[in-house]
Amino acid sequence: MGNGSEQVLHASCVALDGKGLLILGASGAGKSSLALEMMARGAGLVADDRTIVTARSGQLIADCPSSLRGRIEARGIGILQARPAGPVALALAVDLDRAEPERLPPHRKLVLLDLGLPLVLGQGRGHLASALLQYLVAGRGDPDET
């Protein structure tokens, strides 16, 4: 189940230390802006605007169409060249269209190609790039739930 399947998403993707972050949201939600902010903090660009997600060996792998590799749109500036990264195994997704109502949210999941991926609801979060980078580096440290 889930092997060899592929889906092209209207999403951006960055990678840090071999872990991919899938950035979801409607046009104008800030996908490229968040990717640029994370790139300024050390992440590499996997894909901007179009991300190819493939299920392989129980993992979701993100890559970029070859025609868009190493390119990212900066609104009001133009298309910028970027250090390309990927393909990369996805570790996390963020949805910029949905705000998180909880201060300490439950573990949320996005299901793609029959595989689950941790999900953060990120609309309106000022510290989002820093928090997502730390999540990629060290994960969540929730106390044990009993």
N, C-alpha and C positions, 0 to 999 in steps of 0.2 A: 504494500500500500504506500502511495506517495513517492515511488521511485520513478524517475524519468518524466514526471509531470512538469509543466512550465506555464508561467503566467507572466504577462507584461503588465506592470502597474504604473499608474500615473503617480509616481513617488520618487523621492530622492533617497540616496543612501550614502553614508560615510562609514569609514572603518577606522578602528583604533586597536592596535595590538592584535590584529587578526579577528576582531569581533565587529560584526556589522550592525549598524543602526538603520532601520527602515523608517523614513520620514514620510508620513501620509498626511494628506490634507487637500482641500479643494484648491483650485487655481487662486492665487493671491493669499493663501493662508500663511505663507512664510516658510515653505519647504526649503527653497534655495537660500533664504536668509539664515535659517538655522544651520544648514549645511556649511555655509560660509563662516559662520561664527565658530562652529566646531572645527573647521579646517584651520582657522586662525589659532586654535588651541592645540593643534597637533594631529587632528584626524586627516585621513586621506579621502579623496573623492572617489566613490565607486560609481555613482550615477546621479545625474540631475534630471528630473522631470520624467524620465522613463527608466524603470528598473525591471530587469528580467529576474524573476525568482524561479528557481528550479528546486524540486525536491530530489535529494540524492542521499541514499543510505540513512534515512531518518533525520536529515538536516535540511534546512532551507538555505539555499545558496543564492546570493545576489550578485548580479553582474550588470554590465552596461552594454547597450547596442554599440557596436564598433564605431559607428558614425558620430556618436556623442561622447566617446571616451576622452577624459581629461578636459572637459568643457563644462562650464557652469554659468548660468545667467545671473547677473547682478542687475536688478531693475534700476534703470536710470543711468547705468554705466555701460552695459553691453555684455557680450559673451567673454568670459575670462578663461584663460588657460589654467589648468590645475594639475597637481601631482596625482596621477591616476592610481587607484588601488583596486583590488579585487581581481577575480571573483573572491567573495568572502562569505563565510557562514554567518547567518544572521543570529544575533544574540538578543535583540530587543527591537520593538517598534514603538513609535510615538505617533499619536493621532492629534494633529493640530486643529482639527475641527471640533473637538470635544474638550470641555473643561472638566477637571477632576473636582467632584463635589466634596470629597473626603480629605481631611488633613493627613491621615495615615490610611491610604487606600488599601483595599484588598488586592491580592495578586490578580491582575487582569490578563486575559489572553486574547490574541488575535489568531484565528485559524486560517491558514493558507495551505492549499494543496493537501488537506487532511492532516497538517502538522500544526501544533500550537507554538506560539511565540509570545514571550512576555510583552505586555502592552502598557504604555504610560499614556494617560490623557493629558495633553500638554497645552491646550489653548489658554492664552493669557498668563503664562508663567514667566516672570522676568528672569529667573535664575535657571531657566530650562537647560541651556547648553552646558553649564557647569554641572548640574545635577545628572544629566544624561551621560556626560563623560565619566563622572565618578561611578555611575551605575555600570558602565562598560568595564571600568577598571576593576571594581571590587564587588559588584552585585548589590543586592539588598541585604540588610542586616536586621530584619525584623525579629523581635523577640519571639520565642516559641509560642505558638498559639495552642491553647489547651481547651 
